[in-house]
Amino acid sequence: MRVSIIVPVYNASAFIVNCLSSVSSQTLTEKVECILVEDCGQDGSAQLINDYIANYTGNVSFRLLEQNKNQGPSAARNRGIREATGEYVFFLDADDQITPQCIETLYNIAKQNNADYVQGTYNASPQPSPKERESGLPQFLDNKKDIKNLLLDYSKIQFTPHNRLVRRQMILDHDLFFNEQIKVREDFLWMTFVAKYVNRFAATPVETYVRGFNEDSLTHNINREREIQGYKVLIETMCENIDPFLRGRQKNLILEALLMALRAGYYDDREYLIDKVKSINTFYEQTLLNLYLKTNSNFLLRIILKIYSLQN
């Protein structure tokens, strides 16, 4: 297969047919597979998928896999990766859609540039269109430093698994599976590991992905215990896996994750998280961080981030 589209499904009956229709309407369908992983929902999504597949006559190879128990989107995506046969994988959420030219556009760019990763552009309007939109991303990079800087900057690139082609062999070679301990922030954590291994990056200004809105999704239903666990595992794992290459950029991202956690106000173990972040900093940086947390001074924060930037 050229591309394996992986769709985690949980209580998505209101959206799944439109999602599947957007896949079957692709301008590139030969050697494209769509693997749907149903995560023990209770709304009949599996039956809708089976009915759709039974009546489909096109080239896309649809497969439905059903989990034995509810395990969350990380486990569903991981199973999809293991079952996939495509050169590239593409993650699609069940409540979203892709524009008709999405897979052809991304795949052609991947082959033209021998890219490990190709980033699509999100659709700005409610309806899919072939329009181009300024994404602010370079169309191609093969400088490892530039790539890692970009992929670790969520002000420039969304920390989500969907709307990008990723070389499947790279995922397998470097064990780039999603952390199944957490059901939120798993995409944030996944991107920090992907950034370590991408050697050739490409992007397109062509709109490829249309976001939906599902009020029942994990993203829109805040669960305090789940958020605590997510941030805790995120910060612990990032601190324990920081590497020497662009160390300052990684410390910047870890600090941002800590500040998001503290501002959310979820933490009883606030001091533990702060100490974890301090452990990757020098004594001088720790002192500045202590002062910042006491004063909330933007001036001190800018100094800390400036020191980090000098380590790149």
C-alpha positions as MATLAB code, in Angstrom:
seq = 'MRVSIIVPVYNASAFIVNCLSSVSSQTLTEKVECILVEDCGQDGSAQLINDYIANYTGNVSFRLLEQNKNQGPSAARNRGIREATGEYVFFLDADDQITPQCIETLYNIAKQNNADYVQGTYNASPQPSPKERESGLPQFLDNKKDIKNLLLDYSKIQFTPHNRLVRRQMILDHDLFFNEQIKVREDFLWMTFVAKYVNRFAATPVETYVRGFNEDSLTHNINREREIQGYKVLIETMCENIDPFLRGRQKNLILEALLMALRAGYYDDREYLIDKVKSINTFYEQTLLNLYLKTNSNFLLRIILKIYSLQN';
ca = [
       0.000    0.000    0.000;
       1.008    3.597   -0.555;
      -0.921    5.108    2.349;
      -2.665    3.636    5.387;
      -5.361    5.948    6.774;
      -5.906    5.093   10.444;
      -9.170    6.141   12.084;
      -9.802    5.565   15.817;
     -13.567    5.323   16.367;
     -15.495    5.811   19.597;
     -19.174    6.807   19.698;
     -18.879    8.574   16.356;
     -22.153    7.466   14.728;
     -23.147   11.075   13.971;
     -19.953   11.672   11.983;
     -18.487    8.402   10.742;
     -20.365    8.134    7.433;
     -19.225   11.622    6.369;
     -15.694   10.706    7.448;
     -15.756    7.507    5.371;
     -17.276    9.325    2.402;
     -14.403   11.808    2.447;
     -11.971    8.875    2.263;
     -13.780    7.112   -0.570;
     -13.994   10.421   -2.498;
     -10.215   10.795   -2.689;
      -8.617   11.540   -6.053;
      -6.006    8.889   -5.193;
      -7.573    5.584   -4.159;
      -5.332    2.906   -5.652;
      -3.094    1.214   -3.060;
      -4.755    3.212   -0.290;
      -6.158    1.447    2.767;
      -8.354    2.778    5.546;
      -8.105    0.980    8.886;
     -10.861    1.820   11.358;
     -10.302    0.790   14.976;
     -13.582    0.693   16.915;
     -12.897    1.228   20.621;
     -15.973   -0.407   22.189;
     -18.398    2.438   21.711;
     -22.092    2.011   22.445;
     -23.753    3.992   19.670;
     -23.727    1.562   16.754;
     -20.725    3.035   14.924;
     -19.400   -0.439   14.080;
     -22.625   -1.396   12.315;
     -22.613    1.825   10.305;
     -19.030    1.117    9.243;
     -19.828   -2.473    8.268;
     -22.819   -1.309    6.237;
     -20.714    1.323    4.491;
     -17.962   -1.167    3.625;
     -20.501   -3.727    2.373;
     -21.929   -1.204   -0.094;
     -18.610    0.344   -1.184;
     -17.318   -0.602   -4.647;
     -14.236    1.602   -5.048;
     -10.480    1.034   -4.797;
      -9.865    1.990   -1.161;
      -9.288   -1.090    0.995;
     -11.459   -0.571    4.094;
     -10.922   -2.686    7.212;
     -12.727   -2.564   10.548;
     -10.887   -3.748   13.661;
     -12.738   -3.968   16.964;
     -11.005   -3.659   20.322;
     -11.812   -6.172   23.076;
     -12.159   -3.362   25.608;
     -12.108    0.421   25.611;
      -8.460    1.529   25.664;
      -8.509    5.071   24.283;
      -7.264    6.699   21.073;
      -3.571    5.964   21.704;
      -4.130    2.205   21.800;
      -6.434    2.418   18.776;
      -3.833    4.304   16.740;
      -1.104    1.903   17.836;
      -3.125   -1.087   16.693;
      -3.743    0.655   13.391;
      -0.003    1.234   12.926;
       0.756   -2.438   13.621;
      -1.915   -3.614   11.188;
      -0.996   -1.089    8.477;
       0.873   -2.052    5.318;
       1.287    1.399    3.769;
       4.565    3.160    3.110;
       3.051    6.130    4.946;
       0.401    6.404    7.637;
      -2.164    9.186    7.942;
      -4.233    9.660   11.094;
      -7.823   10.834   10.666;
     -10.260   11.448   13.524;
     -13.700    9.906   13.105;
     -15.471   13.258   13.530;
     -13.329   14.978   10.883;
     -13.065   14.819    7.097;
     -10.323   15.111    4.497;
     -10.566   17.177    1.327;
     -10.818   15.206   -1.952;
      -7.214   15.857   -3.017;
      -5.711   15.311    0.445;
      -4.001   11.927    0.067;
      -2.871   12.507   -3.532;
      -1.385   15.906   -2.653;
       0.482   14.669    0.421;
       1.659   11.437   -1.186;
       2.996   13.131   -4.317;
       4.915   15.623   -2.178;
       6.282   12.769   -0.051;
       7.567   10.904   -3.103;
       8.957   14.019   -4.809;
      10.975   14.913   -1.711;
      11.615   11.445   -0.276;
      10.094   12.938    2.875;
       9.716   11.240    6.240;
       6.916   13.622    7.171;
       4.521   15.762    5.128;
       2.323   18.349    6.849;
      -1.082   19.282    5.436;
      -2.996   22.531    5.904;
      -6.254   22.791    7.825;
      -9.378   23.935    6.049;
     -10.523   27.366    7.212;
     -14.136   27.014    6.043;
     -16.932   24.569    6.936;
     -16.840   22.862    3.527;
     -13.902   21.011    1.907;
     -12.180   22.888   -0.903;
      -9.008   22.620   -3.019;
      -7.924   26.117   -2.043;
      -4.434   27.054   -0.994;
      -3.958   28.928    2.243;
      -0.850   30.479    3.759;
       0.316   28.051    6.442;
       3.566   29.816    7.308;
       5.477   26.537    6.927;
       8.463   25.928    4.652;
       7.618   23.645    1.746;
      10.750   21.531    2.286;
      13.498   21.102    4.885;
      16.365   18.639    5.104;
      18.377   20.425    7.792;
      17.910   18.414   10.973;
      18.214   21.451   13.249;
      15.597   23.423   11.324;
      13.238   20.450   11.274;
      13.463   19.755   14.988;
      13.079   23.440   15.845;
       9.936   23.574   13.718;
       8.356   20.369   15.008;
       8.927   21.428   18.623;
       7.250   24.806   18.124;
       3.496   24.422   18.517;
       2.955   28.079   17.644;
       3.940   27.089   14.096;
       2.706   23.518   13.805;
      -0.198   21.877   15.586;
       0.717   19.146   18.053;
      -1.834   16.692   16.721;
      -1.301   13.326   15.027;
      -3.733   13.963   12.180;
      -3.347   15.819    8.871;
       0.159   14.591    8.118;
       1.805   11.698    6.343;
       4.453    9.942    8.412;
       6.754    7.255    7.047;
       5.634    4.020    8.697;
       9.106    2.479    8.724;
      10.406    5.445   10.714;
       7.699    4.798   13.309;
       8.603    1.120   13.511;
      12.376    1.657   13.542;
      12.233    4.134   16.421;
       9.257    2.715   18.330;
       7.244    5.890   17.794;
       4.018    4.519   19.197;
       1.586    6.540   21.288;
       1.847    6.378   25.070;
      -1.164    4.335   26.175;
      -0.919    5.478   29.806;
      -2.656    8.734   28.931;
      -5.810    9.636   27.017;
      -5.149   13.384   26.781;
      -1.934   15.188   25.716;
      -0.838   11.972   24.014;
      -0.464   13.845   20.721;
       1.726   16.506   22.374;
       4.016   13.777   23.722;
       4.066   11.862   20.438;
       5.197   14.918   18.494;
       8.169   15.479   20.823;
       9.469   12.018   19.911;
       8.688   12.255   16.192;
      10.720   15.482   16.081;
      13.852   13.534   17.063;
      13.873   11.372   13.947;
      12.488   13.307   10.958;
      15.311   13.946    8.483;
      13.269   15.237    5.553;
      10.217   17.450    6.111;
       7.724   18.780    3.579;
       4.475   20.754    3.753;
       1.743   21.943    1.420;
      -0.381   25.131    1.420;
      -3.240   23.128   -0.146;
      -6.073   22.617    2.329;
      -6.260   18.936    3.172;
      -8.192   18.520    6.437;
     -11.547   19.694    7.786;
     -11.981   19.710   11.554;
     -15.309   18.611   12.968;
     -16.775   19.213   16.391;
     -17.865   16.313   18.569;
     -19.165   17.339   21.992;
     -18.661   13.771   23.238;
     -14.957   13.630   22.350;
     -12.243   13.502   25.014;
     -10.976   16.903   23.892;
     -14.239   18.626   24.787;
     -14.930   16.734   28.012;
     -12.491   17.786   30.711;
     -11.863   15.118   33.303;
      -9.703   16.319   36.174;
      -8.159   12.930   36.942;
      -7.419   12.299   33.272;
      -5.875   15.753   32.849;
      -3.676   15.273   35.926;
      -2.449   11.925   34.667;
      -1.886   13.311   31.179;
       0.230   16.268   32.273;
       2.124   14.165   34.827;
       3.149   11.503   32.293;
       3.832   14.167   29.647;
       6.244   16.183   31.808;
       7.909   13.120   33.368;
       8.482   11.451   29.997;
       9.773   14.599   28.297;
      12.220   15.285   31.150;
      13.466   11.688   31.175;
      13.992   11.606   27.409;
      15.583   14.997   26.777;
      18.581   14.664   24.456;
      21.627   16.877   23.794;
      20.564   18.008   20.316;
      18.669   21.319   20.667;
      18.452   20.785   24.407;
      17.347   24.371   24.958;
      14.417   24.004   22.552;
      13.294   20.910   24.434;
      13.623   22.667   27.799;
      11.549   25.523   26.402;
       8.778   23.103   25.449;
       8.915   21.283   28.798;
       8.639   24.596   30.646;
       5.650   25.559   28.510;
       4.009   22.219   29.374;
       4.630   22.838   33.080;
       3.142   26.328   32.905;
       0.069   25.028   31.061;
      -0.387   22.442   33.813;
       0.004   24.967   36.636;
      -2.281   27.511   34.993;
      -4.933   24.825   34.567;
      -4.925   24.438   38.351;
      -5.259   20.674   38.317;
      -2.292   19.790   40.493;
      -2.063   18.617   44.055;
       1.505   17.444   43.288;
       2.585   20.852   41.992;
       5.981   20.738   43.752;
       6.777   17.315   42.308;
       6.245   18.581   38.765;
       8.284   21.713   39.407;
      11.143   19.648   40.851;
      11.008   17.353   37.824;
      11.475   20.312   35.482;
      14.183   21.811   37.682;
      16.161   18.563   37.386;
      16.949   19.274   33.726;
      18.029   22.863   34.436;
      21.284   24.376   35.684;
      21.443   25.892   39.181;
      21.201   29.401   37.689;
      18.157   28.413   35.628;
      16.560   26.803   38.693;
      17.027   30.040   40.641;
      15.397   32.090   37.900;
      12.556   29.579   37.629;
      11.924   29.801   41.380;
      11.771   33.580   41.158;
       9.457   33.459   38.177;
       7.031   31.062   39.902;
       6.913   33.385   42.919;
       6.484   36.616   40.978;
       4.906   35.555   37.661;
       7.167   38.155   36.046;
       7.132   38.069   32.244;
      10.554   39.718   32.322;
      12.029   36.750   34.211;
      10.291   34.313   31.878;
      11.825   36.063   28.865;
      15.272   35.774   30.463;
      14.813   32.026   31.033;
      13.664   31.479   27.466;
      16.550   33.571   26.159;
      19.024   31.398   28.094;
      17.388   28.296   26.600;
      17.661   29.716   23.092;
      21.419   30.165   23.525;
      21.691   26.412   24.106;
      20.491   25.654   20.599;
];
